[in-house]
């Protein structure tokens, strides 16, 4: 049976690109990707959308074509970004309770460091397979009651 040919992506000349494009290492001051904003402790804030495109490494060798690859990045303005919001203690407690419900086995009442397949299996793997888990896989609690175990 003959193989079907893969369709080549449609090439758009760089002059028809809707947003300005910049190669890696040549980004103007004041523009950053979402990941760079996150590393700076900022959120996109009042940015309504990207103002420029960060071209991928492959397209840097083809200056006449617009970058259409999924590895391209979108650049946002840093001056419109806002600091990240800090969750309140009640929000962290609610998050910890939700994560505890997903990572606590209903049979042995151990809280694991990962989410359990409760919907499909119904319990942790040691309970389902009938062996004793290693102590490094679950949270060991002390005899002193803990008021809260915050996730963040």
Backbone as CSV, one residue per row, in Angstrom:
resi,resn,N_x,N_y,N_z,CA_x,CA_y,CA_z,C_x,C_y,C_z
1,UNK,0.845,-1.174,0.000,0.000,0.000,0.000,0.896,1.245,0.000
2,UNK,0.682,2.150,-0.911,1.556,3.326,-0.991,1.304,4.275,0.178
3,UNK,2.379,4.889,0.613,2.273,5.867,1.694,1.795,7.192,1.131
4,UNK,1.008,7.885,1.914,0.562,9.206,1.483,1.662,10.216,1.778
5,UNK,1.758,11.183,0.934,2.778,12.211,1.120,2.349,13.178,2.205
6,UNK,3.325,13.571,2.999,3.049,14.554,4.036,2.906,15.925,3.411
7,UNK,1.880,16.650,3.831,1.692,17.992,3.288,2.723,18.925,3.889
8,UNK,3.316,19.707,3.053,4.284,20.689,3.523,3.541,21.908,4.043
9,UNK,4.081,22.525,5.099,3.403,23.714,5.613,3.430,24.846,4.587
10,UNK,2.388,25.593,4.586,2.284,26.719,3.666,3.267,27.793,4.083
11,UNK,4.074,28.238,3.154,5.074,29.244,3.464,4.508,30.629,3.183
12,UNK,4.677,31.486,4.146,4.185,32.850,4.032,5.394,33.775,3.961
13,UNK,5.452,34.635,2.968,6.570,35.578,2.931,6.569,36.458,4.177
14,UNK,7.762,36.829,4.606,7.890,37.586,5.841,7.219,38.938,5.753
15,UNK,7.101,39.508,4.601,6.478,40.825,4.468,4.978,40.752,4.714
16,UNK,4.346,39.567,4.551,2.912,39.428,4.777,2.581,39.019,6.215
17,UNK,3.591,38.828,7.064,3.345,38.443,8.448,2.630,39.584,9.165
18,UNK,1.653,39.231,9.994,0.861,40.246,10.678,1.627,40.903,11.818
19,UNK,2.469,40.153,12.511,3.237,40.693,13.623,4.708,40.760,13.251
20,UNK,5.455,41.704,13.811,6.900,41.720,13.541,7.563,40.488,14.138
21,UNK,8.594,40.019,13.485,9.285,38.806,13.913,10.716,39.141,14.284
22,UNK,11.188,38.482,15.337,12.554,38.695,15.814,13.225,37.343,15.975
23,UNK,14.507,37.294,15.621,15.279,36.080,15.822,15.727,36.005,17.275
24,UNK,16.096,34.783,17.698,16.582,34.601,19.062,17.890,35.359,19.249
25,UNK,17.997,36.055,20.348,19.182,36.853,20.614,19.089,38.267,20.077
26,UNK,18.065,38.562,19.286,17.907,39.902,18.728,16.567,40.510,19.132
27,UNK,16.072,40.126,20.294,14.782,40.633,20.765,14.989,42.027,21.349
28,UNK,14.155,43.001,20.978,14.320,44.345,21.525,14.043,44.383,23.032
29,UNK,14.583,45.381,23.680,14.387,45.560,25.116,12.915,45.861,25.398
30,UNK,12.377,45.260,26.417,10.984,45.507,26.786,10.023,44.450,26.298
31,UNK,10.500,43.427,25.588,9.659,42.320,25.143,10.183,41.025,25.752
32,UNK,9.251,40.139,26.124,9.645,38.863,26.719,8.553,37.839,26.459
33,UNK,8.927,36.572,26.496,7.949,35.495,26.356,7.261,35.261,27.694
34,UNK,6.205,34.434,27.692,5.491,34.125,28.932,6.420,33.428,29.928
35,UNK,7.272,32.556,29.430,8.202,31.854,30.317,9.202,32.821,30.939
36,UNK,9.690,33.772,30.152,10.622,34.763,30.694,9.928,35.652,31.717
37,UNK,8.662,35.990,31.467,7.911,36.773,32.450,7.745,35.987,33.744
38,UNK,7.480,34.697,33.626,7.313,33.863,34.814,8.608,33.791,35.613
39,UNK,9.744,33.711,34.933,11.029,33.685,35.631,11.319,35.007,36.326
40,UNK,10.773,36.108,35.803,10.939,37.409,36.440,9.937,37.637,37.569
41,UNK,9.023,36.690,37.773,8.015,36.847,38.815,6.844,37.706,38.376
42,UNK,6.595,37.759,37.081,5.520,38.593,36.536,4.488,37.721,35.834
43,UNK,3.278,38.247,35.725,2.224,37.622,34.930,1.936,38.542,33.748
44,UNK,1.266,38.045,32.697,1.026,38.900,31.524,0.267,40.179,31.839
45,UNK,-0.579,40.184,32.848,-1.236,41.422,33.278,-2.160,41.999,32.235
46,UNK,-1.885,43.230,31.790,-2.758,43.940,30.853,-2.426,43.667,29.398
47,UNK,-1.553,42.735,29.106,-1.257,42.379,27.719,-2.490,41.712,27.120
48,UNK,-3.008,42.265,26.047,-4.186,41.688,25.396,-3.810,40.611,24.399
49,UNK,-2.576,40.571,24.002,-2.117,39.580,23.042,-0.666,39.820,22.715
50,UNK,-0.073,38.949,21.903,1.341,39.134,21.558,1.539,40.349,20.663
51,UNK,2.691,40.970,20.823,3.013,42.125,19.988,4.065,41.780,18.938
52,UNK,4.724,40.623,19.105,5.735,40.189,18.144,5.894,38.677,18.258
53,UNK,6.598,38.105,17.301,6.836,36.664,17.257,8.329,36.412,17.410
54,UNK,8.674,35.446,18.258,10.049,35.012,18.409,10.240,33.814,17.493
55,UNK,11.065,33.989,16.470,11.243,32.938,15.468,11.998,31.756,16.040
56,UNK,11.710,30.564,15.511,12.409,29.357,15.954,13.798,29.320,15.331
57,UNK,14.608,28.383,15.798,15.989,28.307,15.311,16.071,27.914,13.844
58,UNK,15.125,27.088,13.409,15.140,26.664,12.016,14.844,27.836,11.091
59,UNK,13.911,28.670,11.456,13.540,29.805,10.604,14.584,30.918,10.631
60,UNK,15.497,30.878,11.581,16.547,31.892,11.599,17.460,31.758,10.384
61,UNK,17.513,30.556,9.798,18.335,30.362,8.602,17.588,30.746,7.330
62,UNK,16.291,31.012,7.450,15.473,31.407,6.298,14.874,32.783,6.563
63,UNK,15.607,33.841,6.340,15.131,35.178,6.708,13.989,35.691,5.845
64,UNK,13.733,35.082,4.700,12.686,35.605,3.816,11.304,35.044,4.120
65,UNK,11.220,34.004,4.961,9.939,33.362,5.232,9.483,33.631,6.657
66,UNK,8.181,33.672,6.824,7.601,33.871,8.143,7.635,32.558,8.918
67,UNK,7.834,32.636,10.205,7.914,31.439,11.048,6.508,30.945,11.365
68,UNK,6.212,29.696,10.969,4.904,29.094,11.211,5.018,27.836,12.065
69,UNK,6.203,27.553,12.599,6.414,26.329,13.354,5.782,26.427,14.746
70,UNK,5.421,25.286,15.344,4.858,25.323,16.690,5.870,25.689,17.770
71,UNK,7.168,25.708,17.442,8.177,26.058,18.432,8.424,27.557,18.515
72,UNK,7.703,28.323,17.729,7.891,29.767,17.803,7.305,30.267,19.124
73,UNK,7.747,31.439,19.535,7.250,32.026,20.775,6.597,33.358,20.488
74,UNK,5.712,33.741,21.383,5.041,35.023,21.245,5.597,35.971,22.294
75,UNK,5.914,37.170,21.884,6.532,38.158,22.762,5.478,39.120,23.292
76,UNK,5.572,39.385,24.591,4.654,40.296,25.275,5.442,41.477,25.810
77,UNK,4.742,42.566,26.098,5.384,43.760,26.629,5.609,43.605,28.132
78,UNK,6.815,43.913,28.579,7.156,43.784,29.995,6.547,44.917,30.805
79,UNK,6.402,46.113,30.218,5.871,47.240,30.986,4.390,47.067,31.335
80,UNK,3.654,46.229,30.592,2.251,45.971,30.908,2.070,44.786,31.857
81,UNK,3.151,44.058,32.128,3.061,42.890,33.003,2.897,43.340,34.453
82,UNK,2.252,42.478,35.231,2.012,42.762,36.646,2.673,41.685,37.499
83,UNK,2.949,41.980,38.763,3.519,40.943,39.624,2.538,39.791,39.810
84,UNK,3.102,38.597,40.016,2.256,37.429,40.242,1.459,37.611,41.525
85,UNK,0.250,37.090,41.515,-0.566,37.149,42.722,-0.104,36.076,43.695
86,UNK,-0.110,36.403,44.965,0.279,35.455,46.003,-1.002,34.854,46.572
87,UNK,-1.121,33.514,46.622,-2.350,32.920,47.153,-2.466,33.156,48.662
88,UNK,-3.699,33.268,49.128,-3.937,33.439,50.553,-3.750,32.096,51.253
89,UNK,-3.730,32.135,52.569,-3.562,30.923,53.350,-4.756,29.991,53.158
90,UNK,-5.952,30.554,53.016,-7.142,29.730,52.796,-7.097,29.048,51.431
91,UNK,-6.582,29.728,50.408,-6.453,29.120,49.086,-5.422,27.997,49.107
92,UNK,-4.317,28.194,49.823,-3.319,27.137,49.926,-3.870,25.940,50.688
93,UNK,-4.662,26.184,51.718,-5.265,25.100,52.481,-6.256,24.317,51.623
94,UNK,-7.049,25.018,50.814,-7.986,24.345,49.907,-7.238,23.522,48.863
95,UNK,-6.138,24.037,48.351,-5.329,23.297,47.386,-4.719,22.059,48.037
96,UNK,-4.240,22.190,49.266,-3.661,21.047,49.960,-4.710,19.973,50.221
97,UNK,-5.906,20.362,50.574,-6.977,19.382,50.798,-7.352,18.671,49.507
98,UNK,-7.386,19.403,48.401,-7.710,18.777,47.117,-6.618,17.791,46.706
99,UNK,-5.353,18.170,46.894,-4.260,17.270,46.555,-4.218,16.073,47.506
100,UNK,-4.579,16.283,48.768,-4.612,15.179,49.723,-5.687,14.176,49.355
101,UNK,-6.806,14.645,48.840,-7.869,13.734,48.432,-7.445,12.882,47.246
102,UNK,-6.603,13.411,46.364,-6.147,12.662,45.199,-4.974,11.744,45.507
103,UNK,-4.249,12.003,46.596,-3.045,11.233,46.869,-3.138,10.370,48.127
104,UNK,-4.301,10.262,48.752,-4.476,9.433,49.940,-5.252,8.175,49.563
105,UNK,-4.712,7.026,49.967,-5.353,5.746,49.672,-6.513,5.534,50.645
106,UNK,-7.704,5.171,50.148,-8.830,4.957,51.058,-8.708,3.677,51.887
107,UNK,-7.884,2.724,51.461,-7.757,1.460,52.204,-6.735,1.557,53.334
108,UNK,-5.526,2.024,53.018,-4.466,2.051,54.028,-4.266,3.430,54.647
109,UNK,-4.923,4.450,54.131,-4.880,5.834,54.640,-3.476,6.429,54.595
110,UNK,-2.640,5.988,53.678,-1.323,6.589,53.483,-1.433,7.672,52.426
111,UNK,-0.729,8.773,52.669,-0.701,9.859,51.689,0.605,9.769,50.909
112,UNK,0.482,9.559,49.605,1.643,9.394,48.735,2.070,10.733,48.158
113,UNK,3.277,10.748,47.591,3.808,11.963,46.983,3.297,12.167,45.561
114,UNK,2.476,11.275,45.070,1.953,11.365,43.711,0.454,11.075,43.735
115,UNK,-0.232,11.407,42.675,-1.669,11.165,42.591,-1.927,9.683,42.326
116,UNK,-2.925,9.144,42.989,-3.249,7.723,42.877,-4.312,7.499,41.807
117,UNK,-4.337,6.328,41.181,-5.380,6.030,40.178,-6.681,5.594,40.860
118,UNK,-7.301,6.497,41.595,-8.478,6.151,42.386,-9.691,5.866,41.509
119,UNK,-9.781,6.489,40.361,-10.938,6.276,39.498,-10.902,4.909,38.826
120,UNK,-9.727,4.446,38.465,-9.630,3.168,37.753,-9.351,2.004,38.696
121,UNK,-8.363,2.149,39.595,-7.980,1.049,40.480,-8.720,1.136,41.808
122,UNK,-8.872,2.329,42.339,-9.605,2.522,43.583,-8.740,2.585,44.820
123,UNK,-7.460,2.261,44.705,-6.557,2.314,45.850,-5.129,2.445,45.323
124,UNK,-4.175,2.458,46.255,-2.775,2.556,45.846,-2.306,1.218,45.282
125,UNK,-1.165,1.238,44.611,-0.632,0.030,43.992,-0.247,-1.039,45.020
126,UNK,0.378,-0.684,46.159,0.677,-1.734,47.144,-0.576,-2.427,47.684
127,UNK,-1.658,-1.700,47.883,-2.900,-2.334,48.341,-3.492,-3.224,47.250
128,UNK,-3.417,-2.780,46.010,-3.989,-3.556,44.911,-3.159,-4.808,44.622
129,UNK,-1.839,-4.726,44.739,-0.961,-5.852,44.428,-0.648,-6.708,45.653
130,UNK,-0.856,-6.162,46.857,-0.647,-6.920,48.073,0.787,-6.953,48.571
131,UNK,1.516,-5.853,48.476,2.866,-5.789,49.027,2.999,-4.533,49.877
132,UNK,4.053,-4.473,50.662,4.299,-3.335,51.553,5.052,-2.251,50.782
133,UNK,4.579,-1.005,50.819,5.270,0.055,50.075,6.575,0.454,50.754
134,UNK,7.477,0.989,49.961,8.731,1.482,50.536,8.466,2.802,51.252
135,UNK,9.173,3.074,52.340,8.882,4.270,53.131,9.137,5.582,52.403
136,UNK,9.919,5.587,51.348,10.196,6.832,50.637,9.104,7.265,49.678
137,UNK,8.064,6.454,49.508,7.027,6.803,48.535,5.827,7.496,49.154
138,UNK,5.681,7.433,50.470,4.525,8.074,51.091,4.973,9.002,52.208
139,UNK,4.065,9.875,52.616,4.342,10.873,53.637,4.223,10.206,54.997
140,UNK,5.278,10.301,55.765,5.215,9.764,57.126,4.800,10.886,58.058
141,UNK,3.793,10.643,58.855,3.291,11.657,59.770,3.842,11.394,61.156
142,UNK,3.916,12.438,61.937,4.356,12.318,63.317,3.138,12.141,64.214
143,UNK,3.364,11.858,65.464,2.258,11.683,66.397,1.608,13.003,66.783
144,UNK,2.309,14.112,66.570,1.762,15.423,66.889,0.763,15.802,65.804
145,UNK,-0.444,16.209,66.165,-1.404,16.584,65.119,-0.949,17.828,64.374
146,UNK,-1.075,17.796,63.065,-0.667,18.891,62.206,-1.898,19.730,61.888
147,UNK,-1.796,21.039,62.067,-2.931,21.898,61.790,-3.149,22.073,60.297
148,UNK,-2.078,22.200,59.550,-2.185,22.291,58.095,-0.898,21.819,57.457
149,UNK,-1.010,21.268,56.245,0.135,20.898,55.429,-0.011,21.627,54.107
150,UNK,0.587,22.768,54.002,0.393,23.610,52.822,1.224,23.086,51.663
151,UNK,0.637,23.161,50.476,1.311,22.653,49.278,2.385,23.621,48.811
152,UNK,2.159,24.897,48.941,3.121,25.880,48.422,4.040,26.396,49.499
